[in-house]
């Protein structure tokens, strides 16, 4: 089996960072932060909806049992 050194011909270049690039990177970071915040909010909404759904499901089941008991 042959092994290859993929880093043998790799070159590292450093360039100066343009202030426009920093501005764009800051905007991207801000957008990522906003997306994460919204994701956390959506996760909380989903938890609340699941809890409400479970509560309604239990209430519905209990109502069916009460109706069934009433009819028998």
CHARMM internal coordinates of N, CA and C (Angstrom, degrees):
IC EDIT
DIST 1 N 1 CA 1.4345
DIST 1 CA 1 C 1.5338
ANGL 1 N 1 CA 1 C 107.62
DIST 1 C 2 N 1.3118
ANGL 1 CA 1 C 2 N 115.93
DIHE 1 N 1 CA 1 C 2 N 131.24
DIST 2 N 2 CA 1.4655
ANGL 1 C 2 N 2 CA 121.09
DIHE 1 CA 1 C 2 N 2 CA -179.27
DIST 2 CA 2 C 1.5115
ANGL 2 N 2 CA 2 C 110.33
DIHE 1 C 2 N 2 CA 2 C -91.07
DIST 2 C 3 N 1.2860
ANGL 2 CA 2 C 3 N 116.23
DIHE 2 N 2 CA 2 C 3 N 143.71
DIST 3 N 3 CA 1.4717
ANGL 2 C 3 N 3 CA 121.62
DIHE 2 CA 2 C 3 N 3 CA 173.93
DIST 3 CA 3 C 1.5148
ANGL 3 N 3 CA 3 C 108.41
DIHE 2 C 3 N 3 CA 3 C -117.61
DIST 3 C 4 N 1.3041
ANGL 3 CA 3 C 4 N 113.99
DIHE 3 N 3 CA 3 C 4 N 144.70
DIST 4 N 4 CA 1.4540
ANGL 3 C 4 N 4 CA 119.96
DIHE 3 CA 3 C 4 N 4 CA -178.20
DIST 4 CA 4 C 1.5225
ANGL 4 N 4 CA 4 C 109.66
DIHE 3 C 4 N 4 CA 4 C -125.15
DIST 4 C 5 N 1.3115
ANGL 4 CA 4 C 5 N 115.91
DIHE 4 N 4 CA 4 C 5 N 142.09
DIST 5 N 5 CA 1.4582
ANGL 4 C 5 N 5 CA 120.85
DIHE 4 CA 4 C 5 N 5 CA 175.55
DIST 5 CA 5 C 1.5266
ANGL 5 N 5 CA 5 C 107.24
DIHE 4 C 5 N 5 CA 5 C -95.53
DIST 5 C 6 N 1.3363
ANGL 5 CA 5 C 6 N 115.03
DIHE 5 N 5 CA 5 C 6 N 101.87
DIST 6 N 6 CA 1.4590
ANGL 5 C 6 N 6 CA 119.55
DIHE 5 CA 5 C 6 N 6 CA -176.74
DIST 6 CA 6 C 1.5205
ANGL 6 N 6 CA 6 C 112.45
DIHE 5 C 6 N 6 CA 6 C -74.41
DIST 6 C 7 N 1.3175
ANGL 6 CA 6 C 7 N 116.87
DIHE 6 N 6 CA 6 C 7 N -13.48
DIST 7 N 7 CA 1.4643
ANGL 6 C 7 N 7 CA 119.75
DIHE 6 CA 6 C 7 N 7 CA -179.11
DIST 7 CA 7 C 1.5225
ANGL 7 N 7 CA 7 C 112.22
DIHE 6 C 7 N 7 CA 7 C -92.93
DIST 7 C 8 N 1.3097
ANGL 7 CA 7 C 8 N 118.27
DIHE 7 N 7 CA 7 C 8 N -2.38
DIST 8 N 8 CA 1.4602
ANGL 7 C 8 N 8 CA 120.84
DIHE 7 CA 7 C 8 N 8 CA -175.17
DIST 8 CA 8 C 1.5245
ANGL 8 N 8 CA 8 C 111.81
DIHE 7 C 8 N 8 CA 8 C -61.07
DIST 8 C 9 N 1.3351
ANGL 8 CA 8 C 9 N 117.30
DIHE 8 N 8 CA 8 C 9 N -39.63
DIST 9 N 9 CA 1.4620
ANGL 8 C 9 N 9 CA 120.51
DIHE 8 CA 8 C 9 N 9 CA -177.61
DIST 9 CA 9 C 1.5286
ANGL 9 N 9 CA 9 C 112.51
DIHE 8 C 9 N 9 CA 9 C -103.33
DIST 9 C 10 N 1.3240
ANGL 9 CA 9 C 10 N 116.85
DIHE 9 N 9 CA 9 C 10 N 9.30
DIST 10 N 10 CA 1.4699
ANGL 9 C 10 N 10 CA 120.01
DIHE 9 CA 9 C 10 N 10 CA -178.47
DIST 10 CA 10 C 1.5248
ANGL 10 N 10 CA 10 C 109.64
DIHE 9 C 10 N 10 CA 10 C -72.08
DIST 10 C 11 N 1.2894
ANGL 10 CA 10 C 11 N 114.86
DIHE 10 N 10 CA 10 C 11 N 139.26
DIST 11 N 11 CA 1.4546
ANGL 10 C 11 N 11 CA 120.34
DIHE 10 CA 10 C 11 N 11 CA 178.58
DIST 11 CA 11 C 1.5286
ANGL 11 N 11 CA 11 C 107.88
DIHE 10 C 11 N 11 CA 11 C -119.42
DIST 11 C 12 N 1.3040
ANGL 11 CA 11 C 12 N 115.59
DIHE 11 N 11 CA 11 C 12 N 138.65
DIST 12 N 12 CA 1.4435
ANGL 11 C 12 N 12 CA 120.88
DIHE 11 CA 11 C 12 N 12 CA 175.43
DIST 12 CA 12 C 1.5066
ANGL 12 N 12 CA 12 C 107.95
DIHE 11 C 12 N 12 CA 12 C -107.19
DIST 12 C 13 N 1.3163
ANGL 12 CA 12 C 13 N 115.57
DIHE 12 N 12 CA 12 C 13 N 122.81
DIST 13 N 13 CA 1.4578
ANGL 12 C 13 N 13 CA 118.95
DIHE 12 CA 12 C 13 N 13 CA 178.44
DIST 13 CA 13 C 1.5144
ANGL 13 N 13 CA 13 C 108.76
DIHE 12 C 13 N 13 CA 13 C -118.71
DIST 13 C 14 N 1.2793
ANGL 13 CA 13 C 14 N 115.68
DIHE 13 N 13 CA 13 C 14 N 141.54
DIST 14 N 14 CA 1.4585
ANGL 13 C 14 N 14 CA 121.69
DIHE 13 CA 13 C 14 N 14 CA 178.43
DIST 14 CA 14 C 1.5162
ANGL 14 N 14 CA 14 C 107.47
DIHE 13 C 14 N 14 CA 14 C -118.61
DIST 14 C 15 N 1.3041
ANGL 14 CA 14 C 15 N 114.65
DIHE 14 N 14 CA 14 C 15 N 131.13
DIST 15 N 15 CA 1.4557
ANGL 14 C 15 N 15 CA 119.32
DIHE 14 CA 14 C 15 N 15 CA 177.25
DIST 15 CA 15 C 1.5174
ANGL 15 N 15 CA 15 C 108.39
DIHE 14 C 15 N 15 CA 15 C -125.33
DIST 15 C 16 N 1.3036
ANGL 15 CA 15 C 16 N 114.58
DIHE 15 N 15 CA 15 C 16 N 161.79
DIST 16 N 16 CA 1.4598
ANGL 15 C 16 N 16 CA 117.63
DIHE 15 CA 15 C 16 N 16 CA 177.09
DIST 16 CA 16 C 1.5212
ANGL 16 N 16 CA 16 C 108.46
DIHE 15 C 16 N 16 CA 16 C -72.63
DIST 16 C 17 N 1.3336
ANGL 16 CA 16 C 17 N 115.27
DIHE 16 N 16 CA 16 C 17 N 147.33
DIST 17 N 17 CA 1.4584
ANGL 16 C 17 N 17 CA 120.25
DIHE 16 CA 16 C 17 N 17 CA -178.96
DIST 17 CA 17 C 1.5184
ANGL 17 N 17 CA 17 C 108.37
DIHE 16 C 17 N 17 CA 17 C -93.56
DIST 17 C 18 N 1.2917
ANGL 17 CA 17 C 18 N 114.36
DIHE 17 N 17 CA 17 C 18 N 125.52
DIST 18 N 18 CA 1.4461
ANGL 17 C 18 N 18 CA 121.47
DIHE 17 CA 17 C 18 N 18 CA 178.96
DIST 18 CA 18 C 1.5251
ANGL 18 N 18 CA 18 C 109.22
DIHE 17 C 18 N 18 CA 18 C -74.37
DIST 18 C 19 N 1.3269
ANGL 18 CA 18 C 19 N 117.49
DIHE 18 N 18 CA 18 C 19 N 144.78
DIST 19 N 19 CA 1.4682
ANGL 18 C 19 N 19 CA 120.12
DIHE 18 CA 18 C 19 N 19 CA 179.21
DIST 19 CA 19 C 1.5228
ANGL 19 N 19 CA 19 C 111.39
DIHE 18 C 19 N 19 CA 19 C -62.94
DIST 19 C 20 N 1.3169
ANGL 19 CA 19 C 20 N 117.99
DIHE 19 N 19 CA 19 C 20 N -28.56
DIST 20 N 20 CA 1.4720
ANGL 19 C 20 N 20 CA 121.24
DIHE 19 CA 19 C 20 N 20 CA 175.83
DIST 20 CA 20 C 1.5253
ANGL 20 N 20 CA 20 C 110.04
DIHE 19 C 20 N 20 CA 20 C -65.20
DIST 20 C 21 N 1.3298
ANGL 20 CA 20 C 21 N 116.11
DIHE 20 N 20 CA 20 C 21 N -37.36
DIST 21 N 21 CA 1.4622
ANGL 20 C 21 N 21 CA 120.40
DIHE 20 CA 20 C 21 N 21 CA 178.49
DIST 21 CA 21 C 1.5224
ANGL 21 N 21 CA 21 C 110.34
DIHE 20 C 21 N 21 CA 21 C -64.66
DIST 21 C 22 N 1.3345
ANGL 21 CA 21 C 22 N 116.03
DIHE 21 N 21 CA 21 C 22 N -41.39
DIST 22 N 22 CA 1.4658
ANGL 21 C 22 N 22 CA 119.83
DIHE 21 CA 21 C 22 N 22 CA 179.43
DIST 22 CA 22 C 1.5180
ANGL 22 N 22 CA 22 C 109.58
DIHE 21 C 22 N 22 CA 22 C -63.93
DIST 22 C 23 N 1.3126
ANGL 22 CA 22 C 23 N 116.74
DIHE 22 N 22 CA 22 C 23 N -41.72
DIST 23 N 23 CA 1.4591
ANGL 22 C 23 N 23 CA 121.55
DIHE 22 CA 22 C 23 N 23 CA 178.83
DIST 23 CA 23 C 1.5284
ANGL 23 N 23 CA 23 C 110.52
DIHE 22 C 23 N 23 CA 23 C -60.96
DIST 23 C 24 N 1.3042
ANGL 23 CA 23 C 24 N 115.88
DIHE 23 N 23 CA 23 C 24 N -43.91
DIST 24 N 24 CA 1.4664
ANGL 23 C 24 N 24 CA 120.14
DIHE 23 CA 23 C 24 N 24 CA 179.32
DIST 24 CA 24 C 1.5267
ANGL 24 N 24 CA 24 C 110.40
DIHE 23 C 24 N 24 CA 24 C -65.52
DIST 24 C 25 N 1.3243
ANGL 24 CA 24 C 25 N 116.40
DIHE 24 N 24 CA 24 C 25 N -42.58
DIST 25 N 25 CA 1.4653
ANGL 24 C 25 N 25 CA 119.75
DIHE 24 CA 24 C 25 N 25 CA 178.57
DIST 25 CA 25 C 1.5291
ANGL 25 N 25 CA 25 C 111.18
DIHE 24 C 25 N 25 CA 25 C -62.64
DIST 25 C 26 N 1.3386
ANGL 25 CA 25 C 26 N 116.70
DIHE 25 N 25 CA 25 C 26 N -38.86
DIST 26 N 26 CA 1.4610
ANGL 25 C 26 N 26 CA 120.34
DIHE 25 CA 25 C 26 N 26 CA 176.84
DIST 26 CA 26 C 1.5235
ANGL 26 N 26 CA 26 C 111.23
DIHE 25 C 26 N 26 CA 26 C -63.96
DIST 26 C 27 N 1.3214
ANGL 26 CA 26 C 27 N 116.06
DIHE 26 N 26 CA 26 C 27 N -41.30
DIST 27 N 27 CA 1.4696
ANGL 26 C 27 N 27 CA 119.66
DIHE 26 CA 26 C 27 N 27 CA 178.19
DIST 27 CA 27 C 1.5250
ANGL 27 N 27 CA 27 C 111.19
DIHE 26 C 27 N 27 CA 27 C -63.63
DIST 27 C 28 N 1.3192
ANGL 27 CA 27 C 28 N 116.06
DIHE 27 N 27 CA 27 C 28 N -41.18
DIST 28 N 28 CA 1.4641
ANGL 27 C 28 N 28 CA 120.06
DIHE 27 CA 27 C 28 N 28 CA 178.22
DIST 28 CA 28 C 1.5189
ANGL 28 N 28 CA 28 C 110.44
DIHE 27 C 28 N 28 CA 28 C -63.62
DIST 28 C 29 N 1.3308
ANGL 28 CA 28 C 29 N 116.88
DIHE 28 N 28 CA 28 C 29 N -43.14
DIST 29 N 29 CA 1.4635
ANGL 28 C 29 N 29 CA 120.59
DIHE 28 CA 28 C 29 N 29 CA 178.87
DIST 29 CA 29 C 1.5239
ANGL 29 N 29 CA 29 C 110.70
DIHE 28 C 29 N 29 CA 29 C -62.94
DIST 29 C 30 N 1.3281
ANGL 29 CA 29 C 30 N 116.86
DIHE 29 N 29 CA 29 C 30 N -41.84
DIST 30 N 30 CA 1.4608
ANGL 29 C 30 N 30 CA 120.60
DIHE 29 CA 29 C 30 N 30 CA 178.18
DIST 30 CA 30 C 1.5297
ANGL 30 N 30 CA 30 C 111.05
DIHE 29 C 30 N 30 CA 30 C -62.11
DIST 30 C 31 N 1.3229
ANGL 30 CA 30 C 31 N 115.95
DIHE 30 N 30 CA 30 C 31 N -41.87
DIST 31 N 31 CA 1.4665
ANGL 30 C 31 N 31 CA 119.72
DIHE 30 CA 30 C 31 N 31 CA 178.02
DIST 31 CA 31 C 1.5240
ANGL 31 N 31 CA 31 C 111.08
DIHE 30 C 31 N 31 CA 31 C -64.21
DIST 31 C 32 N 1.3181
ANGL 31 CA 31 C 32 N 117.32
DIHE 31 N 31 CA 31 C 32 N -41.65
DIST 32 N 32 CA 1.4634
ANGL 31 C 32 N 32 CA 120.72
DIHE 31 CA 31 C 32 N 32 CA 177.93
DIST 32 CA 32 C 1.5264
ANGL 32 N 32 CA 32 C 110.30
DIHE 31 C 32 N 32 CA 32 C -61.93
DIST 32 C 33 N 1.3312
ANGL 32 CA 32 C 33 N 116.73
DIHE 32 N 32 CA 32 C 33 N -40.67
DIST 33 N 33 CA 1.4641
ANGL 32 C 33 N 33 CA 120.50
DIHE 32 CA 32 C 33 N 33 CA 178.51
DIST 33 CA 33 C 1.5270
ANGL 33 N 33 CA 33 C 110.81
DIHE 32 C 33 N 33 CA 33 C -63.23
DIST 33 C 34 N 1.3245
ANGL 33 CA 33 C 34 N 116.25
DIHE 33 N 33 CA 33 C 34 N -42.67
DIST 34 N 34 CA 1.4659
ANGL 33 C 34 N 34 CA 120.17
DIHE 33 CA 33 C 34 N 34 CA 179.32
DIST 34 CA 34 C 1.5268
ANGL 34 N 34 CA 34 C 111.03
DIHE 33 C 34 N 34 CA 34 C -64.67
DIST 34 C 35 N 1.3139
ANGL 34 CA 34 C 35 N 116.55
DIHE 34 N 34 CA 34 C 35 N -41.22
DIST 35 N 35 CA 1.4622
ANGL 34 C 35 N 35 CA 120.41
DIHE 34 CA 34 C 35 N 35 CA 178.32
DIST 35 CA 35 C 1.5261
ANGL 35 N 35 CA 35 C 110.42
DIHE 34 C 35 N 35 CA 35 C -62.42
DIST 35 C 36 N 1.3317
ANGL 35 CA 35 C 36 N 116.94
DIHE 35 N 35 CA 35 C 36 N -42.68
DIST 36 N 36 CA 1.4628
ANGL 35 C 36 N 36 CA 120.38
DIHE 35 CA 35 C 36 N 36 CA 178.20
DIST 36 CA 36 C 1.5238
ANGL 36 N 36 CA 36 C 111.44
DIHE 35 C 36 N 36 CA 36 C -63.24
DIST 36 C 37 N 1.3382
ANGL 36 CA 36 C 37 N 117.08
DIHE 36 N 36 CA 36 C 37 N -41.80
DIST 37 N 37 CA 1.4640
ANGL 36 C 37 N 37 CA 120.70
DIHE 36 CA 36 C 37 N 37 CA 178.01
DIST 37 CA 37 C 1.5215
ANGL 37 N 37 CA 37 C 110.89
DIHE 36 C 37 N 37 CA 37 C -61.99
DIST 37 C 38 N 1.3201
ANGL 37 CA 37 C 38 N 116.51
DIHE 37 N 37 CA 37 C 38 N -44.93
DIST 38 N 38 CA 1.4671
ANGL 37 C 38 N 38 CA 120.41
DIHE 37 CA 37 C 38 N 38 CA 179.60
DIST 38 CA 38 C 1.5199
ANGL 38 N 38 CA 38 C 110.90
DIHE 37 C 38 N 38 CA 38 C -65.36
DIST 38 C 39 N 1.3148
ANGL 38 CA 38 C 39 N 116.44
DIHE 38 N 38 CA 38 C 39 N -37.42
DIST 39 N 39 CA 1.4592
ANGL 38 C 39 N 39 CA 120.75
DIHE 38 CA 38 C 39 N 39 CA 178.54
DIST 39 CA 39 C 1.5221
ANGL 39 N 39 CA 39 C 110.51
DIHE 38 C 39 N 39 CA 39 C -62.67
DIST 39 C 40 N 1.3383
ANGL 39 CA 39 C 40 N 116.46
DIHE 39 N 39 CA 39 C 40 N -42.67
DIST 40 N 40 CA 1.4571
ANGL 39 C 40 N 40 CA 120.42
DIHE 39 CA 39 C 40 N 40 CA 178.33
DIST 40 CA 40 C 1.5287
ANGL 40 N 40 CA 40 C 110.69
DIHE 39 C 40 N 40 CA 40 C -63.94
DIST 40 C 41 N 1.3287
ANGL 40 CA 40 C 41 N 116.77
DIHE 40 N 40 CA 40 C 41 N -40.89
DIST 41 N 41 CA 1.4676
ANGL 40 C 41 N 41 CA 120.75
DIHE 40 CA 40 C 41 N 41 CA 178.17
DIST 41 CA 41 C 1.5252
ANGL 41 N 41 CA 41 C 110.58
DIHE 40 C 41 N 41 CA 41 C -63.82
DIST 41 C 42 N 1.3205
ANGL 41 CA 41 C 42 N 116.27
DIHE 41 N 41 CA 41 C 42 N -42.92
DIST 42 N 42 CA 1.4649
ANGL 41 C 42 N 42 CA 119.89
DIHE 41 CA 41 C 42 N 42 CA 179.06
DIST 42 CA 42 C 1.5252
ANGL 42 N 42 CA 42 C 111.51
DIHE 41 C 42 N 42 CA 42 C -64.26
DIST 42 C 43 N 1.3163
ANGL 42 CA 42 C 43 N 116.64
DIHE 42 N 42 CA 42 C 43 N -38.90
DIST 43 N 43 CA 1.4600
ANGL 42 C 43 N 43 CA 119.92
DIHE 42 CA 42 C 43 N 43 CA 177.13
DIST 43 CA 43 C 1.5184
ANGL 43 N 43 CA 43 C 110.87
DIHE 42 C 43 N 43 CA 43 C -61.54
DIST 43 C 44 N 1.3283
ANGL 43 CA 43 C 44 N 117.17
DIHE 43 N 43 CA 43 C 44 N -39.82
DIST 44 N 44 CA 1.4634
ANGL 43 C 44 N 44 CA 121.38
DIHE 43 CA 43 C 44 N 44 CA 178.49
DIST 44 CA 44 C 1.5303
ANGL 44 N 44 CA 44 C 110.68
DIHE 43 C 44 N 44 CA 44 C -66.40
DIST 44 C 45 N 1.3237
ANGL 44 CA 44 C 45 N 116.83
DIHE 44 N 44 CA 44 C 45 N -40.38
DIST 45 N 45 CA 1.4655
ANGL 44 C 45 N 45 CA 120.90
DIHE 44 CA 44 C 45 N 45 CA 177.11
DIST 45 CA 45 C 1.5228
ANGL 45 N 45 CA 45 C 110.44
DIHE 44 C 45 N 45 CA 45 C -62.37
DIST 45 C 46 N 1.3186
ANGL 45 CA 45 C 46 N 116.63
DIHE 45 N 45 CA 45 C 46 N -42.60
DIST 46 N 46 CA 1.4615
ANGL 45 C 46 N 46 CA 120.76
DIHE 45 CA 45 C 46 N 46 CA 179.17
DIST 46 CA 46 C 1.5277
ANGL 46 N 46 CA 46 C 110.29
DIHE 45 C 46 N 46 CA 46 C -61.80
DIST 46 C 47 N 1.3312
ANGL 46 CA 46 C 47 N 117.16
DIHE 46 N 46 CA 46 C 47 N -42.16
DIST 47 N 47 CA 1.4656
ANGL 46 C 47 N 47 CA 120.47
DIHE 46 CA 46 C 47 N 47 CA 177.78
DIST 47 CA 47 C 1.5177
ANGL 47 N 47 CA 47 C 110.80
DIHE 46 C 47 N 47 CA 47 C -60.60
DIST 47 C 48 N 1.3358
ANGL 47 CA 47 C 48 N 116.25
DIHE 47 N 47 CA 47 C 48 N -44.62
DIST 48 N 48 CA 1.4617
ANGL 47 C 48 N 48 CA 120.31
DIHE 47 CA 47 C 48 N 48 CA 179.93
DIST 48 CA 48 C 1.5295
ANGL 48 N 48 CA 48 C 111.43
DIHE 47 C 48 N 48 CA 48 C -64.39
DIST 48 C 49 N 1.3259
ANGL 48 CA 48 C 49 N 116.48
DIHE 48 N 48 CA 48 C 49 N -42.21
DIST 49 N 49 CA 1.4612
ANGL 48 C 49 N 49 CA 119.87
DIHE 48 CA 48 C 49 N 49 CA 178.67
DIST 49 CA 49 C 1.5274
ANGL 49 N 49 CA 49 C 111.63
DIHE 48 C 49 N 49 CA 49 C -65.81
DIST 49 C 50 N 1.3160
ANGL 49 CA 49 C 50 N 116.90
DIHE 49 N 49 CA 49 C 50 N -39.24
DIST 50 N 50 CA 1.4654
ANGL 49 C 50 N 50 CA 119.83
DIHE 49 CA 49 C 50 N 50 CA 177.36
DIST 50 CA 50 C 1.5203
ANGL 50 N 50 CA 50 C 111.08
DIHE 49 C 50 N 50 CA 50 C -63.76
DIST 50 C 51 N 1.3288
ANGL 50 CA 50 C 51 N 116.59
DIHE 50 N 50 CA 50 C 51 N -41.73
DIST 51 N 51 CA 1.4611
ANGL 50 C 51 N 51 CA 120.24
DIHE 50 CA 50 C 51 N 51 CA 178.72
DIST 51 CA 51 C 1.5233
ANGL 51 N 51 CA 51 C 110.17
DIHE 50 C 51 N 51 CA 51 C -64.68
DIST 51 C 52 N 1.3237
ANGL 51 CA 51 C 52 N 116.87
DIHE 51 N 51 CA 51 C 52 N -42.36
DIST 52 N 52 CA 1.4633
ANGL 51 C 52 N 52 CA 120.79
DIHE 51 CA 51 C 52 N 52 CA 178.68
DIST 52 CA 52 C 1.5190
ANGL 52 N 52 CA 52 C 110.90
DIHE 51 C 52 N 52 CA 52 C -64.63
DIST 52 C 53 N 1.3257
ANGL 52 CA 52 C 53 N 116.01
DIHE 52 N 52 CA 52 C 53 N -41.68
DIST 53 N 53 CA 1.4617
ANGL 52 C 53 N 53 CA 120.73
DIHE 52 CA 52 C 53 N 53 CA 178.80
DIST 53 CA 53 C 1.5249
ANGL 53 N 53 CA 53 C 110.86
DIHE 52 C 53 N 53 CA 53 C -62.27
DIST 53 C 54 N 1.3285
ANGL 53 CA 53 C 54 N 115.80
DIHE 53 N 53 CA 53 C 54 N -43.47
DIST 54 N 54 CA 1.4582
ANGL 53 C 54 N 54 CA 120.22
DIHE 53 CA 53 C 54 N 54 CA 179.40
DIST 54 CA 54 C 1.5302
ANGL 54 N 54 CA 54 C 109.77
DIHE 53 C 54 N 54 CA 54 C -63.09
DIST 54 C 55 N 1.3430
ANGL 54 CA 54 C 55 N 116.29
DIHE 54 N 54 CA 54 C 55 N -42.66
DIST 55 N 55 CA 1.4675
ANGL 54 C 55 N 55 CA 121.17
DIHE 54 CA 54 C 55 N 55 CA 179.91
DIST 55 CA 55 C 1.5220
ANGL 55 N 55 CA 55 C 110.51
DIHE 54 C 55 N 55 CA 55 C -62.45
DIST 55 C 56 N 1.3353
ANGL 55 CA 55 C 56 N 116.43
DIHE 55 N 55 CA 55 C 56 N -44.60
DIST 56 N 56 CA 1.4670
ANGL 55 C 56 N 56 CA 120.68
DIHE 55 CA 55 C 56 N 56 CA 179.48
DIST 56 CA 56 C 1.5161
ANGL 56 N 56 CA 56 C 110.67
DIHE 55 C 56 N 56 CA 56 C -66.17
DIST 56 C 57 N 1.3263
ANGL 56 CA 56 C 57 N 116.76
DIHE 56 N 56 CA 56 C 57 N -36.42
DIST 57 N 57 CA 1.4572
ANGL 56 C 57 N 57 CA 121.04
DIHE 56 CA 56 C 57 N 57 CA 179.07
DIST 57 CA 57 C 1.5240
ANGL 57 N 57 CA 57 C 110.07
DIHE 56 C 57 N 57 CA 57 C -64.15
DIST 57 C 58 N 1.3153
ANGL 57 CA 57 C 58 N 117.04
DIHE 57 N 57 CA 57 C 58 N -43.05
DIST 58 N 58 CA 1.4626
ANGL 57 C 58 N 58 CA 121.24
DIHE 57 CA 57 C 58 N 58 CA 178.83
DIST 58 CA 58 C 1.5204
ANGL 58 N 58 CA 58 C 109.76
DIHE 57 C 58 N 58 CA 58 C -65.36
DIST 58 C 59 N 1.3353
ANGL 58 CA 58 C 59 N 116.69
DIHE 58 N 58 CA 58 C 59 N -43.07
DIST 59 N 59 CA 1.4664
ANGL 58 C 59 N 59 CA 121.02
DIHE 58 CA 58 C 59 N 59 CA 178.67
DIST 59 CA 59 C 1.5201
ANGL 59 N 59 CA 59 C 110.06
DIHE 58 C 59 N 59 CA 59 C -61.86
DIST 59 C 60 N 1.3182
ANGL 59 CA 59 C 60 N 117.13
DIHE 59 N 59 CA 59 C 60 N -42.88
DIST 60 N 60 CA 1.4601
ANGL 59 C 60 N 60 CA 122.02
DIHE 59 CA 59 C 60 N 60 CA 179.86
DIST 60 CA 60 C 1.5262
ANGL 60 N 60 CA 60 C 109.74
DIHE 59 C 60 N 60 CA 60 C -64.05
DIST 60 C 61 N 1.3287
ANGL 60 CA 60 C 61 N 116.83
DIHE 60 N 60 CA 60 C 61 N -43.10
DIST 61 N 61 CA 1.4594
ANGL 60 C 61 N 61 CA 120.50
DIHE 60 CA 60 C 61 N 61 CA 178.78
DIST 61 CA 61 C 1.5217
ANGL 61 N 61 CA 61 C 110.42
DIHE 60 C 61 N 61 CA 61 C -62.94
DIST 61 C 62 N 1.3195
ANGL 61 CA 61 C 62 N 117.40
DIHE 61 N 61 CA 61 C 62 N -43.93
DIST 62 N 62 CA 1.4615
ANGL 61 C 62 N 62 CA 120.77
DIHE 61 CA 61 C 62 N 62 CA 179.15
DIST 62 CA 62 C 1.5230
ANGL 62 N 62 CA 62 C 111.08
DIHE 61 C 62 N 62 CA 62 C -64.12
DIST 62 C 63 N 1.3251
ANGL 62 CA 62 C 63 N 117.75
DIHE 62 N 62 CA 62 C 63 N -37.28
DIST 63 N 63 CA 1.4634
ANGL 62 C 63 N 63 CA 121.60
DIHE 62 CA 62 C 63 N 63 CA 178.00
DIST 63 CA 63 C 1.5161
ANGL 63 N 63 CA 63 C 110.49
DIHE 62 C 63 N 63 CA 63 C -64.68
DIST 63 C 64 N 1.3244
ANGL 63 CA 63 C 64 N 116.98
DIHE 63 N 63 CA 63 C 64 N -41.48
DIST 64 N 64 CA 1.4698
ANGL 63 C 64 N 64 CA 120.34
DIHE 63 CA 63 C 64 N 64 CA 179.04
DIST 64 CA 64 C 1.5189
ANGL 64 N 64 CA 64 C 110.07
DIHE 63 C 64 N 64 CA 64 C -64.05
DIST 64 C 65 N 1.3413
ANGL 64 CA 64 C 65 N 116.41
DIHE 64 N 64 CA 64 C 65 N -40.29
DIST 65 N 65 CA 1.4672
ANGL 64 C 65 N 65 CA 120.34
DIHE 64 CA 64 C 65 N 65 CA 179.08
DIST 65 CA 65 C 1.5153
ANGL 65 N 65 CA 65 C 109.51
DIHE 64 C 65 N 65 CA 65 C -63.73
DIST 65 C 66 N 1.3309
ANGL 65 CA 65 C 66 N 116.96
DIHE 65 N 65 CA 65 C 66 N -43.92
DIST 66 N 66 CA 1.4639
ANGL 65 C 66 N 66 CA 120.30
DIHE 65 CA 65 C 66 N 66 CA 179.36
DIST 66 CA 66 C 1.5078
ANGL 66 N 66 CA 66 C 111.42
DIHE 65 C 66 N 66 CA 66 C -63.25
DIST 66 C 67 N 1.3185
ANGL 66 CA 66 C 67 N 118.73
DIHE 66 N 66 CA 66 C 67 N -41.85
DIST 67 N 67 CA 1.4768
ANGL 66 C 67 N 67 CA 121.68
DIHE 66 CA 66 C 67 N 67 CA 177.93
DIST 67 CA 67 C 1.5131
ANGL 67 N 67 CA 67 C 109.29
DIHE 66 C 67 N 67 CA 67 C -65.16
DIST 67 C 68 N 1.3278
ANGL 67 CA 67 C 68 N 117.97
DIHE 67 N 67 CA 67 C 68 N -42.75
DIST 68 N 68 CA 1.4599
ANGL 67 C 68 N 68 CA 121.04
DIHE 67 CA 67 C 68 N 68 CA -179.75
DIST 68 CA 68 C 1.5186
ANGL 68 N 68 CA 68 C 110.35
DIHE 67 C 68 N 68 CA 68 C -63.18
DIST 68 C 69 N 1.3318
ANGL 68 CA 68 C 69 N 117.03
DIHE 68 N 68 CA 68 C 69 N -42.92
DIST 69 N 69 CA 1.4610
ANGL 68 C 69 N 69 CA 120.70
DIHE 68 CA 68 C 69 N 69 CA 178.57
DIST 69 CA 69 C 1.5262
ANGL 69 N 69 CA 69 C 110.63
DIHE 68 C 69 N 69 CA 69 C -65.17
DIST 69 C 70 N 1.3060
ANGL 69 CA 69 C 70 N 117.55
DIHE 69 N 69 CA 69 C 70 N -36.09
DIST 70 N 70 CA 1.4591
ANGL 69 C 70 N 70 CA 121.76
DIHE 69 CA 69 C 70 N 70 CA 179.69
DIST 70 CA 70 C 1.5268
ANGL 70 N 70 CA 70 C 110.57
DIHE 69 C 70 N 70 CA 70 C -66.83
DIST 70 C 71 N 1.3151
ANGL 70 CA 70 C 71 N 116.49
DIHE 70 N 70 CA 70 C 71 N -37.79
DIST 71 N 71 CA 1.4697
ANGL 70 C 71 N 71 CA 120.84
DIHE 70 CA 70 C 71 N 71 CA -176.25
DIST 71 CA 71 C 1.5282
ANGL 71 N 71 CA 71 C 112.29
DIHE 70 C 71 N 71 CA 71 C -79.07
DIST 71 C 72 N 1.3036
ANGL 71 CA 71 C 72 N 119.11
DIHE 71 N 71 CA 71 C 72 N -18.85
DIST 72 N 72 CA 1.4643
ANGL 71 C 72 N 72 CA 119.82
DIHE 71 CA 71 C 72 N 72 CA -177.43
DIST 72 CA 72 C 1.5001
ANGL 72 N 72 CA 72 C 111.66
DIHE 71 C 72 N 72 CA 72 C -98.50
END
COOR INIT
IC SEED 1 N 1 CA 1 C
IC BUILD
